[in-house]
Amino acid sequence: MTTMEIPDLVRQALGDEEVTAGVNLGDEDAVCFTPTRTLVYRGEGLLSDEGVGEYAHDFERLSISEGRRKTKFTMTYVDDKDSFAVPGKRTSAVLERLLEGNLRVKGVIADDEGVSGVFRFSELTLVVTESRLLKHIGEYTWAGDFESYHYDDVTGLHFEEGSVATAVVLEADGRPERIKAPNDQAGLFRKTLEGSLFAYHDVDSLGELNHALEVDETDGETDDEEASPSGSDGLGLDSGIDPLVGDDEDADPSDERPAAAAGQRQSAASVTSQRDATGSRQASPSADGTTNDADLAAVEEQLATLTETIEQQNELLAKQQQTIKQLIKELRQGR
């Protein structure tokens, strides 16, 4: 805090903590923030004495009521409720620091993770931090039922300008999240969000950001493919998993899966029996000491065909494994 002096009463109330931020409310009044509390200092006036109000950051809900001149902050705790008021022109500055303290105490953001901006669009509240975007919708300005989009999971960012509002399309793990911002506030929100994402991914423009995110996503898909190669090294025929894809896309899926499983069992049994037969023929030469070359060639051709069939089945199983992984991933994300 370089623009205001910390009052003596605030220093006495600090204990072992330090003031991390402050907002001058005018005259002698001020709001000071520590890691765990908000301290509201009121200077001595004609109708009131000097004093300090303390408000813990571990509140469950926060609501804001804006009047013509003042804004009232009401914090709801597990077993209590408290409030304080500030001049209307200081609403944004106080809200930003107050929410930052709450998110840090609750473990939502890291100790060294700052809040870049807080935006309220009717019942929608957006918090832009250095590492994530937080979104809350409801009658309260903030509560525990918010959504979080970490910048590591962002796969794209786009803006669609309209006559009344701008749609911010944030893609997280390939799923688009559309946020509508009124045009009179959309510019600042866009600048704040882009600034945080650019800094996090070390880029200088929206084009560079989307290119970097596309490259990262492609690298991730390549790593997954290398981790689950297809071919003879894929899933075995006894895995009990039926292929989700096949050559006949028009076939009835209910008939296709049992048929595929039966085909796998028959192929495996055929290979085993053919190999046994081949071994028997090779171990039992004819009476004149020679092997029937025609029969041996036929068996080898059949073995080659069966081997090719098994390899195709393994490829299908490997593809199914990838599909199952993707389904599990999307289910976990609530898609």
WOWOCOR-V561175 format. One record per pair of residues at least 4 apart in sequence whose C-alpha atoms are under 7 Angstrom apart, sorted by the first residue. I is the first residue (numbers start at 1). J is the second residue. D is the distance in whole Angstrom. If there is no record, write none. Layout:
I,J,D  I,J,D
This chain:
1,21,6  1,22,6  4,24,7  6,10,7  6,11,7  7,11,6  8,12,6  9,13,6  9,52,7  10,14,6  10,52,7  14,18,6  17,34,6  18,34,6  19,32,6  19,33,6  19,34,5  20,33,6  20,34,5  20,35,7  21,32,6  21,33,5  22,31,6  22,32,4  22,33,6  23,30,6  23,31,5  23,32,7  23,93,7  23,94,7  24,29,7  24,30,5  24,31,6  25,29,5  25,30,5  25,86,7  25,87,7  25,90,7  28,42,7  28,43,5  29,41,5  29,42,5  29,43,5  30,40,6  30,41,5  30,42,7  31,38,7  31,39,6  31,40,5  31,41,6  32,38,6  32,39,5  32,40,6  33,37,6  33,38,5  33,39,6  34,38,6  35,101,6  36,56,6  36,57,5  36,101,6  36,105,7  37,54,7  37,55,5  37,56,4  37,57,5  38,54,6  38,55,5  38,56,6  39,52,6  39,53,6  39,54,5  39,55,6  40,52,5  40,53,5  40,54,7  41,51,6  41,52,5  41,53,7  42,50,6  42,51,5  42,52,6  43,50,5  43,51,7  44,48,6  44,49,5  44,50,4  45,49,6  57,101,6  57,102,5  57,105,7  58,102,6  58,105,6  58,106,7  59,75,6  59,76,6  59,77,5  60,76,6  60,77,5  60,78,7  60,143,6  60,144,7  61,75,6  61,76,5  61,140,7  61,142,6  61,143,5  62,74,6  62,75,5  62,76,6  62,140,6  62,141,6  62,142,5  62,143,7  63,73,6  63,74,5  63,75,7  63,140,5  63,141,5  63,142,7  64,71,7  64,72,6  64,73,5  64,74,6  64,141,6  65,71,6  65,72,5  65,73,7  66,70,6  66,71,4  66,72,6  67,71,6  69,87,6  69,88,5  70,85,6  70,86,6  70,87,4  70,88,4  71,85,5  71,86,5  71,87,6  71,88,5  71,91,6  72,83,7  72,84,6  72,85,4  72,86,7  73,83,5  73,84,6  73,85,6  74,82,6  74,83,4  74,84,7  75,81,6  75,82,5  75,83,6  76,80,6  76,81,4  76,82,7  77,81,6  86,90,7  86,91,7  87,91,7  90,94,6  91,95,6  92,96,6  93,97,7  94,98,6  95,99,6  96,100,6  96,117,6  96,118,6  97,101,6  98,102,6  99,103,6  100,104,6  100,115,6  101,105,6  102,106,6  103,107,6  103,108,5  103,109,6  104,108,6  104,109,5  104,110,6  104,111,6  109,113,6  113,129,7  113,130,6  114,129,6  114,130,6  115,128,6  115,129,4  115,130,6  116,128,5  116,129,5  116,130,7  116,192,7  117,127,6  117,128,5  117,192,7  118,126,6  118,127,5  118,128,6  119,125,6  119,126,5  119,127,7  120,124,6  120,125,4  120,126,6  121,125,6  121,181,7  123,137,6  123,138,5  123,139,6  124,136,6  124,137,5  124,138,7  125,135,6  125,136,5  125,137,6  125,141,6  126,134,6  126,135,5  126,136,7  127,133,6  127,134,5  127,135,7  128,132,6  128,133,5  128,134,7  128,193,6  129,133,6  130,196,5  131,150,6  131,151,6  131,200,7  132,148,7  132,149,5  132,150,4  132,151,5  133,148,6  133,149,5  133,150,6  134,146,7  134,147,6  134,148,5  134,149,6  135,146,5  135,147,5  135,148,6  136,142,6  136,145,7  136,146,4  136,147,6  149,153,7  149,172,7  150,154,7  151,197,7  153,172,5  153,173,5  154,171,6  154,172,4  154,173,6  155,171,5  155,172,5  155,173,6  155,174,6  155,213,5  155,214,7  155,217,7  156,170,6  156,171,5  156,210,5  156,213,6  157,169,6  157,170,5  157,171,6  157,210,7  158,168,6  158,169,5  158,170,7  159,166,7  159,167,6  159,168,5  159,169,6  160,166,6  160,167,5  160,168,7  161,165,7  161,166,4  161,167,6  162,166,5  164,182,6  164,183,6  165,180,6  165,181,5  165,182,4  165,183,5  166,180,6  166,181,5  166,182,6  166,183,6  166,186,6  167,178,6  167,179,6  167,180,4  167,181,6  168,178,6  168,179,5  168,180,6  169,176,6  169,177,6  169,178,5  169,179,6  170,176,6  170,177,5  170,178,6  171,175,5  171,176,4  171,177,6  172,176,6  181,185,7  181,186,5  182,186,6  183,187,7  185,189,6  186,190,6  187,191,6  188,192,6  189,193,6  190,194,6  191,195,6  192,196,6  193,197,6  194,198,6  195,199,6  196,200,6  197,201,6  198,202,6  198,203,5  198,204,6  198,205,7  198,209,7  199,203,7  203,208,6  203,209,6  204,208,7  205,209,6  206,210,6  207,211,6  208,212,6  209,213,6  210,214,6  211,215,6  212,216,6  213,217,6  214,218,6  215,219,6  216,220,6  217,221,6  218,222,6  219,223,6  220,224,6  221,225,6  222,226,6  223,227,6  224,228,6  225,229,6  229,233,7  229,234,6  230,234,5  230,314,7  230,315,5  230,318,5  231,311,6  231,314,6  231,315,5  232,311,6  232,314,6  234,314,6  234,318,6  235,239,7  235,314,6  235,317,6  235,318,6  236,314,7  237,264,6  242,257,6  242,260,7  242,261,6  243,257,7  243,316,6  243,317,5  243,320,6  244,320,6  245,316,7  251,256,7  252,256,6  253,257,6  255,259,6  256,260,6  257,261,6  258,262,6  259,263,6  260,264,6  261,265,6  262,266,6  263,267,6  264,268,6  265,269,6  266,270,6  267,271,6  267,306,7  268,272,6  269,273,6  270,274,6  271,275,6  271,303,7  271,306,7  272,276,6  273,277,6  274,278,6  275,279,6  276,280,6  277,281,6  278,282,6  279,283,6  280,284,6  281,285,7  285,289,6  285,290,6  285,291,5  286,290,6  286,291,6  292,296,6  293,297,6  294,298,6  295,299,6  296,300,6  297,301,6  298,302,6  299,303,6  300,304,6  301,305,6  302,306,6  303,307,6  304,308,6  305,309,6  306,310,6  307,311,6  308,312,6  309,313,6  310,314,6  311,315,6  312,316,6  313,317,6  314,318,6  315,319,6  316,320,6  317,321,6  318,322,6  319,323,6  320,324,6  321,325,6  322,326,6  323,327,6  324,328,6  325,329,6  326,330,6  327,331,6  328,332,6  329,333,6  330,334,6  330,335,5  331,335,6
